[in-house]
Amino acid sequence: MREVKRLFDATGLLNPGVLLDDDPRGHMHHLKSAPTVDAEVDRCVECGYCETVCPSRDLTTTPRQRIVLRREMALAPPALKAELERDYGYEAIDTCAADGLCAVACPVDIDTGSLMKRLRAERLPSAAQTAGTFAASHWGGVAAAARAGLGVAAALPAPVTFAVSKLGRKILGEDVVPLAGADLPGPAVRLRSQTELSRDRPAGTEYAGVLFASCIGGMFGASPNSTASGVAPALMELASKAGVPLQLASGAGNLCCGTPWQSKGLVDGYRKMGNAVVESLWEDTRGGQLPVVVDASSCTHGLLGLADVLTAENRRRFADLNVVDAVTFARTTILGRLEPAPAKISRLAVHPTCSAVHLGIVEDLVAVSEAAADTVHVPADWGCCGFAGDRGLLHPELTASATAVEAGQVASLDADAFASCNRTCEMGMSRATGEDYRHVIEILAERHA
């Protein structure tokens, strides 16, 4: 091999010492340091499988780069470490969507997002944790205030709303105040309570499940150019037509799956909300006898991840709860009881979500879409939209970067309608494409109107 190498490379120009090294101790030199830094990511061997699915890969850093930078900071001299730590806040922590798709791609299941969420918690002042707990205790009022704020924003000219939010971001910070653009939806229509809904149903109605209506659906209404009423009313209408009516959770409007607290590192508020949700759903489902149907995939995923913050008693209850996403409930329980849609959409573009991947319901999403459309297109290069709850409002550049390739493919589809299964993801894709993305359940309900 050395003789062949000399024939082709007499001067030793090509990769000297890489495969054929004259140093007998070459295997002991230039070793890469990999100090232990964080339990969540220490087993990373920097293979890079995570990089292709990361929504921030073309904007700031990838999971592998986030881990490598943590290791470099552990070894760096003080001046360099301070500089790296200063940049790391935006480049790694703030622009991480924490969607968990890196764990799906990782051969050893590393979720770098879990580390970023812990780092968010560590840098929060105690006042923020107190505020998070207060919000969890008074979520109905907080959600109502958010709807009111969206109503005010919708009433003002878009340039005024944009300017005010931009000023607020300069004063309070870009990771605190959302940037309100012209595409910001107005407030959602108030969901009728179970007491109000029961008046329209025969006495003694047997319910097939308990609907846990997401607070994102209860806050963000339809897009500015749409008159849709929202996914929760659409799902209840479909379920009633199919003879499997849903009872609205008694805590609707006051409870949340906990994802906002978990994502922001608000650990005390997350614990408080998680236990309140399980206690309420335990009563609504009659001790787990009825399934819990959730109308947003990220909230379904959020509910299923509550176990770690529950008390021992609530953990036992949680184990007996059957949490099902709306698209799965529609496919398994509703579609077989409905006549085929009398008039289908011709071409429907569908955006799966990262939470749908975690839940394993992408096939259910496509099946429900096929019940509403003749042809269903899932873009080949779809990925996490990077909206991630409020990340797309705080850092719109993240969503713009994450959706660039998929948006180009959607533009070439010439679709008649656009669907997904999570309200904020629909907002992100609507912004990216200029099209009106809605929950597939809403579209299906219209086909059966």
Disulfide bonds with the S-S distance in Angstrom:
none
